[in-house]
Amino acid sequence: MSDVKEKIAKLKDQAVKQLEEVGASNLDHDLLDTLAGRLRLVIDNKDALLVSGADESELETVRRNFVEKKLGVDDKDKGMAAVKAVAKKMSSIRMKNRVAFYYLVQQELS
């Protein structure tokens, strides 16, 4: 397995652990693979792999770059409500895995 593939697998494993920690079940592993794969270009940037749930500008970036651009949700209030709901749900986790965060946001909006 290549170094990048190993890092993506590790990122996904961390996401699964965090999702289980917040009570998520029946995980869609294909979706997790897709989300983890999208981060392959920033896999060596630890800050890019984490989400700060307390930083309003970070949450706005998630809304704009993931919710709006990737998921196509143009309603800013709906998108931000989903992002903030996930931040609250994951508040007990200090270093929030971006894959887990995105997964929960996508589930929140479905």
N, C-alpha and C positions, 0 to 999 in steps of 0.2 A: 504494500500500500504506500502511495506517495505521501510525502510530508504534509501536503495540503489536505489530502483526503483524510489523513489521521487527525489533523486539527479540526476539520469539519465534523468528523465523527465524535470527537471529544466535545465540541461545542453542542452538538445535538444531545449527547448523553447528559451534559449539564442542564440543558433545557428540559429534558424529560424529568430529571430529579426535581427541578424547581416547579414544574407543572404538577407533579405528584404532591409536592409539599403544599401547594395551594389548593389541593383537592380535585384537580382535573383528572378525569378518567376517560377511558375509551379514546385514547390519543390517536390522531390521524398521522401516522408515521410518514406517509407520502408528503403531506403538507410540511411536516417538520424538516424532511429532507430538502424540500424546495426552499424553505426559508433559510436553512443553514447554508445551502448552496449559493444563495444570493450574496452571502457575506464572504465568499471566498477571496475577493479582492482585498478585503480589509482584515483578513484572518490573523495577521500579525500585529494588529493595532488593538491592544486590550481595551482602550477607551471606546473604540468603535463597536465593540462586542457587548458593551454594557449600556443600560439605560438608567439614567438618574431620575427616579420617580418624584423627587422633590424640586427639580429644576424646571421651572415653567418654560424656559426657552427650549429645553430638551424635549419636553412633551409636545410643544408646538412643532418642533422639527419632526417628531414621529408622526404627528397628525398630517403635516404637509407632505413629507416624503414617502410615508408608507400608506397611510389611510387614503390620502387624496390621489397620489400618483400611482401607487401599486394596486390599491383596492377600488379606486374610482369613486370614492365617496366624497362628493363635493359639498355636502352640508357640513359646514365648519363646526357648528354646535354639536351635531350628532357625532362627528368624528372625535372632537375633543372630549365629549362625555364618555365615549368608549375608552379613550386613552387614559383619562383620569380614573375611571372605574377599575381598569387593570392596574394602574399605579397603586390604588388603594388596596386591591386584592393582593398585590405582591409586596405590600409595605413591610412585611416582616423579613423580607429577603434584602440584605444590604446590597449585594452586587447582582442586580437583575440582569439575567441573560437576555440579550436582544431577541434571540429566536423564541424563547418562551414568552417574552413580552409581546412580540408581534403575533404569535400564535393566539394568545388570549385576546388581543385586540380584534383579530379576525373573527374569533368565535363570538365575541361580544357583538359584533356588527352583523352576524348571520341570523 
